[in-house]
Amino acid sequence: MRFLPIHPLPMDTIFRHCFLVNFAVKPSALRRHLPKHLVPDQYGPDAFVSIVIALMERMRPSFLPVWLGTTYTQVVYRAVVRLGEERGVTFLRSDADNAIMVAAGNAFTFFRFNRARVDWQISDERIGFSLTPTAGKGARISAEYDLKGGSQLPPSSAFGDLLTAQSFLTELYTAFGARRNGGNVEVVRIARNPWVSQVIMNHSGDYEAMHSGHLFSQTEARLDSI
């Protein structure tokens, strides 16, 4: 039972680096992770889960000065869902490399934070990223991204073009949580300036939670795009 208010303070941050690793998943496989009031928002026959890998710069309550913010890495497994007619996301799992942010995130949000060790290897042309949870198994990440992005999606993508993919996968500003006893649903509203997306080719990557059985099995999820 949650005794603390959800997101009692508005928070500000900058997404210094942000990758959306998008998986098409079987709707039936996603439904088993969702509360009854949420349903998968499908594009064609597929539901979608994006792993959002982000370096969050100077995260802080909005009333604090920038220099008091915390810079850390946050990885969120966010499913595209509907609550009635409203589109949004819900969080299946989150990882962070900062103990305070993990504790605060679990106290004040429904993001399901876990502590993890992360490593960024950043050059002008490529970014390498790895994540290892400090407890539990099945959710390691090891990936390398070529920064010479473009607008051409891989032929295997469910989306015909980048604008369609961006509209479906990134233009989402509401995060849904649990339904309270009184019937109200926990909601966090997200305000940000527009993102301009590029397609990153899948140079190499292993996202263990999407095939290990921790969230999905090998037959339930396939990489769509980054």
KAMONOR-V614748 format. One record per pair of residues at least 24 apart in sequence whose C-alpha atoms are under 6 Angstrom apart, sorted by the first residue. I is the first residue (numbers start at 1). J is the second residue. If there is no record, write none. Layout:
BEGIN
i->{I/I}
j->{J/J}
END
This chain:
BEGIN
i->{6/6/7/7/10/10/11/11/11/12/12/12/13/13/13/14/14/15/15/16/17/17/18/18/19/19/20/20/20/20/21/21/21/22/22/22/22/22/23/23/23/23/23/24/24/24/24/25/25/26/38/38/39/39/40/41/41/41/48/48/49/49/50/50/51/51/52/73/88/88/88/89/90/90/138/138/138/138/139/139/140/141/141/142/142/143/143/144/145/149/149/149/150/150/151/151/157/199/200}
j->{108/109/108/109/61/62/60/61/62/59/60/62/57/58/59/56/57/55/56/55/54/55/53/54/52/53/50/51/52/226/50/51/226/49/50/224/225/226/48/49/222/223/224/48/221/222/224/220/221/220/82/83/81/82/81/80/81/82/79/80/78/79/77/78/76/77/76/97/172/174/175/175/175/176/208/209/212/214/208/209/208/206/207/205/206/204/205/204/203/198/199/200/198/199/198/199/224/226/226}
END
